[in-house]
Amino acid sequence: MKHSPRDIAESHRRITRRALLLGGAQLAFAGVLTLRMRHLQVNQADRYRRLAEENRLIDKLVPPVRGLIFDRNGLQLAVNAQNYKVIIVKEDAGDVEQVLSRLSRLIPLSDEDLARTRREIARRSPFVPVTIAERLSWESVAVIAVNTPALPGITTEIGHSREYPVGPDMAHVVGYVGPVSDYDLERLDDPDPLLQIPRFQIGKSGVEARMEHTLRGKAGDRRIEVNASGRVMRELARREGEPGAELQLTVDTGLQNFTLARLGDESAAAVVLDTENGDILTAASAPSFDPNKFVRGISLADYRGLTLNKYRPLAGKAVQGAYPPGSTFKLVTALAALEAGVISPEETVWCPGHLQLGDRRFHCWKSGGHGHVNLNTSLQQSCDVYYYDLAQRVGIDRISAMAVRLGLGRKYDLPMSAVHSGLAPTRAWKQGARGEDWRVGDTLNASIGQGYVLASPLQLAVMAARVASGRAVVPRLVRAINGAEQPVLGGAPLGLDEDTLRRVRQALYDVSNSRRGTAYGSRIIGDAFRMAGKTGTSQVRSVRVSNEDVPWEHRDHALFICYAPFEAPRYAVSVVVEHGGSGSGAAAPIARDVLLHALHGGYPPLNAYPAKDRERVREMQDTLPLRDPATLERRSGRA
Amino acid sequence: MSYLESRVRSVPTGLVRKLLCMNWPIILLLTAIAMVGFLMLYSVAGGDANRWAMPQMKRFAFGVGAMIAIGLTPIWFWRNMAGVAYLGSLALLVAVEWFGVAGMGAQRWIDLGFVRLQPSEPAKIALIMLLAAYYDWLDIRKVSRPVWVLIPLVLILIPALLVLRQPDLGTAILLVAGGGLVMFAAGVSLHYFGAVIAVGAGLITAVFRTRGTDWQVLQDYQYRRIDTFLDPSSDPLGAGYHITQSKIALGSGGWAGRGFMQGTQSRLNFLPEKHTDFIFTTLAEEFGFRGGIFLLSLYTLILVFCIVSAVRNRDRFAALLTLGIGGMLFLFFAVNISMVMGLVPVVGIPLPLVSYGGSAMMVLMAAFGLVQSAHVHQLR
């Protein structure tokens, strides 16, 4: 439009004025932006840098490899088996349903697996790998590998899972592992972040549980970068953890296997100790269970089967069981009395078959009585009245002290579950536990291993080993950790009079080698391997009954402790057969067989047995279902 | 003006002379900004030039051609075209109601087959052209009379309301602000602006007061954006996520930045819309405060050159057009940068010449073609 020159000049003036105002305002705002940028990028840079790093960096734990467990000969007891898993990644699979149906035609998949997989896939981001099934056979892995082109998004992966090659044999010793439970977290008070990993396996019982920290190792970690949707972009740093330590136990797989088989269908326990250093060669508890089932996740039916079984397969009776030791305890009473000098070995006591104490009558097992009995015959024939008499002379305090000296009534620090401390009762104990005064009758009961006295099979074996060696043998289960030999504990002389010990040992020798001995039927032939022992038959109920006529759970416990060779003891054995009847009948034959097996490192020649037993023994040797040791793998590397 | 003077000072003619008379500093600054854009598009694509950087380069090359072509065309032609451009852009805005393609929850695009056009983009320029032409035509003494103030207000509100219907609040605000800017430059009395500010304050009150009633002024999602702007931490994983992550990215860049293609926030997708609205964040993350200031300086320099060019231009239409287009550029980058820094709510305003997008870049280059035309076709 045409404007007058005056208007143009006016217009120009106005525009200039407004343009400068405008430009000033714009520059001012640019200044504001600069200040804001400075605030964010200079003043608060550190804070935002930290937030950015928190966004993208995630530290993840790398679980360490759990330590292996071997027996004394380097045979594998607990290993980390390769576990093949099949995994699906949704975004690679495309049509998940089609891939899953193809896969289920190739390898066996349970409906449960498929349902769980579908659930997981629906819940997770498409790039998260979901495990379809674990513990695949090698054939399944091969089938998947061959069919890879038809199975997009499907991969197999190798993980590790704990496996126990000897299965039930070492179940109570080695124990088993399982995933961390809420209860474990509460119980353990263990700040190790590894426990927070879902399904992380920790020891639940036995050595696995008690040596958890040694076996577990230390977690490694890796720092990964993730994007906004959580996908792992790359690994920025990785620090390997420390694998768990390797354990070598003192147990002998072959001997344990035989012992368990020999215990057979009984509810029984047997312990074999090295009398020199206390090594536990065997701690068998029958019946046993398969720890591998627990690792894989035991079915409810199987678990109920185990818990409802009246023979209590889950209990490791060798160390958990506490039984009245019965006549095996007479060693203690005899040594207490001899040490106290209240009786000499030759002094005799008249046994009329019972002893009258006030208005109570204490019976000998042999109602007709043993007549004149001295130390040797009292042990050999297990006369009760002799010990009632000794008990009155020596008193409970000295008996209890001797019991502790011989290894009873104290808890051994072994890495097994629920190790029982047994009980060597004293006046103070009864006052504290029962609120009652100790009575003479209690002493009489205790003198023959009844009443309040309790001992585990392990403690009975320790007692046998201590009597055999004259030294304070302490049981040992862990021989070496990562190749480092563990110290032998104890071994100091018991301080018992050598002549007294010799006489007691002779009496034990006579138990199985003298024609009138209670275990003569279970003697060993062959002078090099002569056995000394002591039978025990402990009452479960206070009334003496005939064992055939009562229900199993009311029958007497059968016990036997022994060691061999008599002249130069190497092994001490204890056997307890719950409700087995008599020590001589049920326990001694087992103990003898176990001892012979230990001495020979396998089946002994038949001529180690009395002639009349040989046919039966050969049949047993042929039929016992033993594991072929050649099927077990040895530790590779250092011995 | 004497005869002699008019002989000496004349409008340049001839291609070469016109080219020489172009506002080359602005062309160079625009190119520099565009190159920053290519670099950032290359970076956010993770080093893939074909994804965003190459198409953007082609558009820019085309845009430079368009700018020069428009710049060579006499400014009075464009003044005569103002009304046509305005009506054309209104037609497009109406057309988008019927033929629009929904994108990001709003009808903003028209698919022309060869190009997807966002009609609100040309509307901004057409509005500025029309207003500049209006004030060029209007007797300067009538500028502040109510009736003559009302007309441009209506001219502004028609496209603004159409855009608001899409709904695109950000562009609507830019239209109003851009139009207001031209009116301000044209010399409309400051009293009106005071009144508008008062009304605006009242309107904001009304916006919040009507929330939740049947007459509520804004859409629910717009209210939520305002909420999260006022307190981003109230919804850190929802709508506030954008603001929070953007501030983290900016701040983590620090003084010197994390390095080219090393910005974790953008590379790992914590940053939303990183190639469009939030591209400044990536720049600030990777090149730090220095990089941000550099780009801000380029924009500010363009503003300065626009203002200088406008002030020296005796032609009222040319001066107002140049100021309006410079102001529009200012509004674009100021709102965008304020938005990513958490100073204003998240509204979908791209960073001019840097954000990936065809319509915005083409329209901006065309607008600067007008600035060039105004610059070239004046008495020298």
Interface residues (C-beta under 8 A of the other chain):
Chain A: M1 H3 P5 D7 I8 E10 S11 H12 R14 I15 T16 R18 A19 L20 L21 L22 G23 Q26 L27 F29 A30 V32 L33 T34 R36 M37 R38 L40 Q41 V42 Q44 A45 R47 Y48 R49 L51 A52 E53 N55 R56 E225 V226 N227 A228 S229 M233
Chain B: M1 D136 W137 D139 I140 R141 L181 F184 A185 A186 G187 Q245 K247 I248 A249 L250 G251 S252 G253 G254 W255 T264 Q265 R267 L268 N269 F270 A284 G288 F289 G292 I293 L296 Y299 T300 L303 V304 I307 A310 V311 R314 R316 A319 L320 L323 G327 F330 A334 I337 S338 M341 L343
